[in-house]
Amino acid sequence: MRAVFSGSILVAAFLATGCYDDICEEAFNGACPAAGTGGAGGSTTSSMTTTSSTTSSTATATSTTGLPMECDPLALMPGQQLDATCGLFVEPGEPAGDGTQATPYGTLAEALAANPMNKPIFVCSTGDPLNEPAILTGAERLVGGLSCADWTASPTKTAWTAPENDVPLTLSATTSAHVQSFAITSANANGFDAATRDGNDSIAIVADGATATLLQVDVVAGAGAAGGAGMDQAGQAPGRQSDAASFDGNPGSGCGMAAGLDRTYSTCPAGGTTIGGGGGLGGMASGASGFSGSPDPALGEPNGSAGAGDTGAGGWSCGGNGGNGEIGHDGPSGSTGSAGTTVATLATTGLAGQPAGDGGPGTIGQGGGGGGGRRGGATTGCTGLPGPSGGSGGAGGCGGLGGQGGGQGGASIALLSLGSMLTLSNVTLTAGAGGAGGEGGDGQLGGLGGNGANGGTFACAGGSGGLGGFGGPGGGGAGGASLGLAFAGSEPEIDDADIAVSAASTGGAGGNLNAASNGGAAGLTVKKQGF
């Protein structure tokens, strides 16, 4: 509702309360009426001339806020209307006006843009709330707590919020800003940073290199957003299950023929080269041993040892005398991603959290050893010829990729102060819940090793390749912080009793169902935190 005030009411108000320069100039053409009967300025008499060249009067008394008494809702008598010439006026949600009490602006942005003389801006509190972000950069004065019906003082503070992920009030290098009688609440945050997976913060007020006063202001931050989950490495790394021909060993040949060649695979996504050892050649009186598989992780048996060649001794066999190549060792699993911690840095955009660690890639499986070759002769069906050759071992499976670490949950911060000098009087700070930490990503399964190949008739077979190591699970992200006051530089003075924070938020579970117990830490919940 918009109210219109008559000139007679204004005159009566001036005589009752005194006046100040702007009122005199606008209402009385530069000359204030006598105020000898007292009023807000006391009982001091005043003498004036009505010429355009000379004006003298007593100064209007000011309230403790620095505003003239008739322009401070906290100093008005019950039912007393705010003077119509005190500044610019805003009734949130109303159609655009001209900033007067009769036709106030509908948004704070309009008033800030149309205020070259830096008049106080009065925002009434009994209608719609403000729903817009604002940035103050100088000596702006914002005053709430007024009835929209008649611009009298209201016990209701002016509600002020902004769309999600926006800060309702930013004080940027202000010199002497004054904010009075507002209930400032930031919306719950949503989403997270694509690169760091850090959840977005909900911040009600940011002060950056500012000098300002907050009086009779309730500050409430919404909930921080959940951190982003680390990317899962789905499925299984390359191996025999995906491409048998590239992982199975090469078979040996008959009498006097070439042995099975090495089986090499070197294009695993997680890196590494695996070799199934080649088979041994057959010979006249004895056969040659095969070649060992690689890489050997030096973790003991089985380790892809080469099959022994036929010694020529009577009764020698591949199975009884170690002629078959040994299977390769499975590749070790990747390292576990480190759990997310609450370490963060403070900036005007909020807390920049650290993501949890990524899981390491699994190691490629060891190739199997090559089978030994046999001697010639009637025993092997190679009378007068070299014996048959051994088959090669199969290549090891590829190691799985590691899961990605989860992001830190977003913070809830009522007041964020960076290098600022703030005076807080009758101010309360309430922080909501921090966002949950993001879950760590699952590590990928290792690939299956290839089968060892048979040797030529009566010759020895190669061993199968080892299983690729599983990718390590990503760490879970830490929970987001709940901070009443986050500051760097001077700490604004406010009693702990005037600050409330929420319970600690949960950290995200580690990847692969938290099997490695690498879930993130719970979020900070602190009334005041310096950075």
C-alpha positions, 0 to 999 in steps of 0.5 A: 500500500502506498500512503500520501502525506499532506503538506500540513502534516509535514509542517507539523512534523517539522515543528515537533521534531526539528529539521535538517538541511535537506528538509528545509531546502525542499519544504521551506525554500531554504528557511526553517521555521522557528523551533523555539519550543524545543523538539528533537533538537532540545529547547534552543531557539533559532533565528533565521531570515527568509532571504535567499542569501542567509539562513541560520538555524539549530542543527537537527539532533541525530540518533545513535545511527547517525540519521536525523531523529525524524529519519530513524525508525528506531527513534520515532515515537509510536505512530510517528511517520517517517519524514517524507523527505528523509531519502528514497523509499522502496516497497518490494514487489510494487510497480516501479515508482519514483522513490517517494513515499507515495510511489516508492520504487519496487526494487532496491536496485532501482533505488541504488541506481537513482541515488547520486546524492547518496540519500538513505534508502528506506525499505518497508517490511510489512509487504513482500520481501526483497528478493535480489542481490545487492552490492554496496561500494561506498557510504550507502545507508539501507534502513528497514523496519517500516510499515508499508502502509504509513511509513511508521516504525514496525517491529518487523525487520525487512526480509531480504533474500536472493536466488539460490547461489547468490549472496543477498548483500555484498559490501565491497570496499565500502567506506561507511555503509550502514545497514539497519533492521533487516532479516537477511537470509541466503537461499539453500545452495545448489550444484557444485564446481565441475572441476573440483566437485566442491559443493556451492556455498550459501552465504548471506553477507560478504564483506570484502575490504569494507568498513560498515555498520550492521545494526539490528540485523538477523543474518541466516545462511541456508544449507550448503550444497552437496559435493559432487561424487567422484567419477566411477570407472565402470566395467573391466579393463581390457583383457581376454574377456574383451579381446582374446586374440590379443591376449592368448599366447601363440602356439608352438609348432611341430618337429624342427619348427618355430616356437610360439612367439612372445605375446605382447600387449602395450595399450592398456588405458592405465599404462604398462606393457605385459609380455607372455614369454615365448616358447622354447625351440625343439632340438635334436638331443634336448629342447630349449627352455621357454622365456619368462613372462613380464613384468614380474611384480616381485611378490613371489609365486607364481611369477611367470617362470619359463618352462624347462626344456627337455633334458634328453633324460629318459622319462622326461615329461612336460608335466613331471619335469617343469616343462610347462610355463608358469602362470603370471602373477596378478597385478597389484591393486591400485592405491586407495584414494585419500579421504577428504579433509576439511582443509579449505581457503577463504575467498569472496566466493566462499570456501574453496575445498579440497577434493578427496584423493583419486584411487590409483590405477591397478598394475598390469598382470604379469605374462605367463612363462613360455613352454619348453621345447622337446628333443627329437627322436621317436619319443616325440615323433621327430625321428632324425629331426629336432623336436617340437617347440613350446607355446608362448605364455598369455599376456597379463590383463590390464590394470583397472583405472582408479576411481575419482575422489569426491568433492567437499560439501558446500559451506553455510556461512552467515557472515564472511569478512575479508580484510574488513572493519565491521561494527556489529550491534544487535546482530545475530548470525545463524548458519545452516547445515553444510552440504554432504561430502561427495562419494568417492568413485569406484575403481575399475576391475582388472582385465583377465589374462590371456590363456597360455598356448599349447606347444607342438605335439609332445612339446610344452604349453605356456602359462596363462597371464595374470589378472590385472590389478583392480583400480583403487577406490576414490576417497570420499569428500569431506562434509561442508562447514557450518560457520557463523562467522568466517573471516580473514584479517580483523575479527568482527566483534560479536558474542558467541551467544549471538551465533548459532551453527548446525550439526556437522555434515557427513563426509562422503563414503569412499568408492567401492562401498567404502571397502577401504574405509576412506570416507571423508571427514565430517564438516566443520561446525564452528561459530567463528573461524579465522583463515 
